[in-house]
């Protein structure tokens, strides 16, 4: 037997899920990191330091390498990684209903991924464009080198090892700083979003 019970319509707000990765923010952070690395390297060269682009060292870079140059390259890597990571975290989309720990991880992953993209771009740039160009200039400006003595060969191997160590430590530091900066930028992004909703 039919009843006259009225039907009650319920309305449920469904928030469309957002992707966990904001590739636009990551690529923007990577572009900032690459550009700031180039600018800082040129500024260091203007101050008299012979700094090479991070990536694959050329023979001309190894011949002029010193601990001061290595420290300067590390500073360039860390500062550019911090800028890129912060931008990647600040520009990412707002994730609704995400636990704070998950947002913390995602922001750090954004900063780290922006650093990784920038590092790959710098390595490709140095290997394909800047490295051969610098070596070609060095070869054309000097006469063919004489075969190295055993002492010179040992010194060249030591310099190459020192350069690799400085670059590796700089890359690890800049990766860590980029991840932390990504979280700082993401946290600031969340604060600004909440402030705009309250206002």
C-alpha positions as CSV (number, residue, x, y, z in Angstrom):
1,X,0.0,0.0,0.0
2,X,1.6,3.4,-1.0
3,X,2.3,5.9,1.7
4,X,2.3,9.6,1.4
5,X,5.7,10.1,3.1
6,X,7.4,13.0,1.4
7,X,10.8,12.5,-0.2
8,X,13.6,14.5,1.4
9,X,16.4,15.5,-1.0
10,X,19.8,15.6,0.5
11,X,22.6,17.7,-0.9
12,X,26.2,16.5,-0.4
13,X,29.0,18.8,-1.3
14,X,31.6,16.8,-3.1
15,X,35.0,18.4,-3.4
16,X,36.8,17.3,-6.5
17,X,40.1,15.7,-5.7
18,X,43.2,17.7,-6.7
19,X,46.3,16.1,-8.0
20,X,49.1,15.6,-5.4
21,X,51.7,17.0,-7.8
22,X,51.5,20.6,-9.1
23,X,53.8,20.3,-12.2
24,X,53.4,23.9,-13.1
25,X,54.7,25.0,-9.7
26,X,57.6,22.5,-10.0
27,X,58.6,23.7,-13.4
28,X,58.4,27.3,-12.3
29,X,60.6,26.6,-9.3
30,X,63.1,24.7,-11.5
31,X,63.2,27.7,-13.9
32,X,63.9,30.0,-11.0
33,X,66.6,27.8,-9.7
34,X,68.4,27.6,-13.1
35,X,68.1,31.3,-13.7
36,X,69.3,32.2,-10.2
37,X,72.2,29.8,-10.5
38,X,73.3,31.4,-13.8
39,X,72.9,34.9,-12.3
40,X,74.9,34.0,-9.1
41,X,77.6,32.4,-11.2
42,X,78.0,35.5,-13.3
43,X,78.0,37.7,-10.2
44,X,80.7,35.5,-8.8
45,X,82.7,35.8,-12.0
46,X,82.3,39.6,-11.8
47,X,83.8,39.6,-8.4
48,X,86.8,37.7,-9.6
49,X,85.9,34.1,-8.8
50,X,86.3,31.6,-11.6
51,X,83.1,29.6,-11.0
52,X,81.8,27.0,-13.4
53,X,78.2,26.1,-13.9
54,X,77.3,23.1,-11.7
55,X,77.2,19.9,-13.6
56,X,80.0,18.3,-15.6
57,X,83.3,20.1,-14.9
58,X,85.4,21.0,-18.0
59,X,89.1,20.7,-18.2
60,X,89.4,24.5,-17.9
61,X,87.3,24.3,-14.7
62,X,89.5,21.6,-13.2
63,X,92.7,23.6,-14.0
64,X,91.4,26.6,-12.1
65,X,89.7,24.7,-9.2
66,X,90.5,25.6,-5.6
67,X,88.7,25.1,-2.3
68,X,87.5,28.7,-2.6
69,X,85.9,28.0,-6.0
70,X,84.4,24.8,-4.6
71,X,82.8,26.7,-1.6
72,X,81.5,29.3,-4.0
73,X,79.9,26.7,-6.2
74,X,78.3,25.2,-3.1
75,X,76.9,28.6,-2.1
76,X,75.4,29.1,-5.6
77,X,73.8,25.6,-5.5
78,X,72.3,26.1,-2.1
79,X,70.9,29.6,-2.8
80,X,69.4,28.6,-6.1
81,X,67.9,25.5,-4.6
82,X,66.3,27.5,-1.8
83,X,64.8,29.9,-4.2
84,X,63.5,27.2,-6.6
85,X,62.1,25.1,-3.7
86,X,60.3,28.0,-2.1
87,X,58.7,29.0,-5.4
88,X,57.6,25.4,-6.0
89,X,56.0,25.2,-2.6
90,X,54.4,28.7,-2.7
91,X,52.8,28.2,-6.1
92,X,51.3,24.7,-5.6
93,X,47.6,24.2,-5.5
94,X,45.7,24.1,-2.3
95,X,44.9,20.6,-1.1
96,X,41.6,20.4,0.7
97,X,41.1,17.8,3.4
98,X,44.8,16.7,3.4
99,X,46.4,15.8,6.7
100,X,49.1,18.2,7.9
101,X,51.8,15.4,7.7
102,X,50.8,14.6,4.1
103,X,50.9,18.3,3.2
104,X,54.3,18.5,4.8
105,X,55.6,15.6,2.7
106,X,54.1,16.9,-0.5
107,X,55.6,20.3,-0.1
108,X,59.0,18.9,0.6
109,X,58.6,16.6,-2.4
110,X,57.7,19.6,-4.6
111,X,60.9,21.4,-3.5
112,X,63.0,18.3,-4.1
113,X,61.5,17.6,-7.5
114,X,62.0,21.2,-8.6
115,X,65.7,20.9,-7.5
116,X,66.0,17.6,-9.4
117,X,64.5,19.1,-12.6
118,X,66.8,22.2,-12.3
119,X,69.9,19.9,-11.7
120,X,69.1,17.8,-14.8
121,X,68.7,21.0,-16.9
122,X,72.0,22.4,-15.6
123,X,73.9,19.1,-16.3
124,X,72.4,19.0,-19.9
125,X,73.2,22.7,-20.4
126,X,76.8,22.2,-19.2
127,X,77.4,19.0,-21.1
128,X,75.8,20.0,-24.4
129,X,76.5,23.7,-24.7
130,X,78.9,25.3,-22.2
131,X,81.4,22.4,-21.7
132,X,82.4,21.9,-25.3
133,X,82.4,25.6,-25.9
134,X,84.7,26.4,-23.0
135,X,87.0,23.6,-23.9
136,X,87.1,24.7,-27.6
137,X,88.1,28.2,-26.5
138,X,90.7,26.9,-24.2
139,X,92.1,24.6,-26.9
140,X,92.2,27.4,-29.5
141,X,93.9,29.9,-27.2
142,X,96.8,27.6,-26.3
143,X,99.3,25.4,-28.0
144,X,98.9,21.6,-27.8
145,X,99.8,20.5,-24.3
146,X,102.7,18.3,-23.6
147,X,102.2,14.9,-22.1
148,X,101.7,15.3,-18.3
149,X,104.3,14.1,-15.9
150,X,103.4,11.6,-13.2
151,X,103.3,14.4,-10.7
152,X,101.0,16.5,-12.9
153,X,98.8,13.5,-13.5
154,X,98.5,12.8,-9.7
155,X,97.7,16.5,-9.1
156,X,95.0,16.5,-11.8
157,X,93.4,13.4,-10.3
158,X,93.4,15.0,-6.8
159,X,91.8,18.2,-8.2
160,X,89.2,16.1,-10.0
161,X,88.4,14.2,-6.8
162,X,88.2,17.5,-4.8
163,X,85.9,19.0,-7.4
164,X,83.6,15.9,-7.4
165,X,83.5,16.0,-3.6
166,X,82.5,19.7,-3.5
167,X,79.9,19.3,-6.2
168,X,78.4,16.2,-4.5
169,X,78.2,17.9,-1.1
170,X,76.8,21.0,-2.7
171,X,74.1,19.0,-4.5
172,X,73.2,17.2,-1.3
173,X,72.9,20.4,0.7
174,X,71.0,22.2,-2.1
175,X,68.6,19.2,-2.3
176,X,67.9,19.4,1.4
177,X,67.5,23.1,1.4
178,X,65.2,23.0,-1.6
179,X,63.0,20.4,0.2
180,X,62.8,22.5,3.4
181,X,62.2,25.7,1.4
182,X,59.3,23.9,-0.4
183,X,57.6,23.2,2.9
184,X,58.2,26.8,4.0
185,X,56.6,28.1,0.8
186,X,53.7,25.6,1.0
187,X,53.0,26.6,4.6
188,X,53.0,30.3,3.6
189,X,50.6,29.4,0.8
190,X,48.2,27.7,3.2
191,X,48.4,30.7,5.6
192,X,47.6,33.2,2.9
193,X,44.7,31.0,1.7
194,X,43.2,30.8,5.2
195,X,43.7,34.5,5.7
196,X,41.9,35.3,2.4
197,X,38.9,33.1,3.4
198,X,38.6,34.7,6.8
199,X,38.8,38.2,5.2
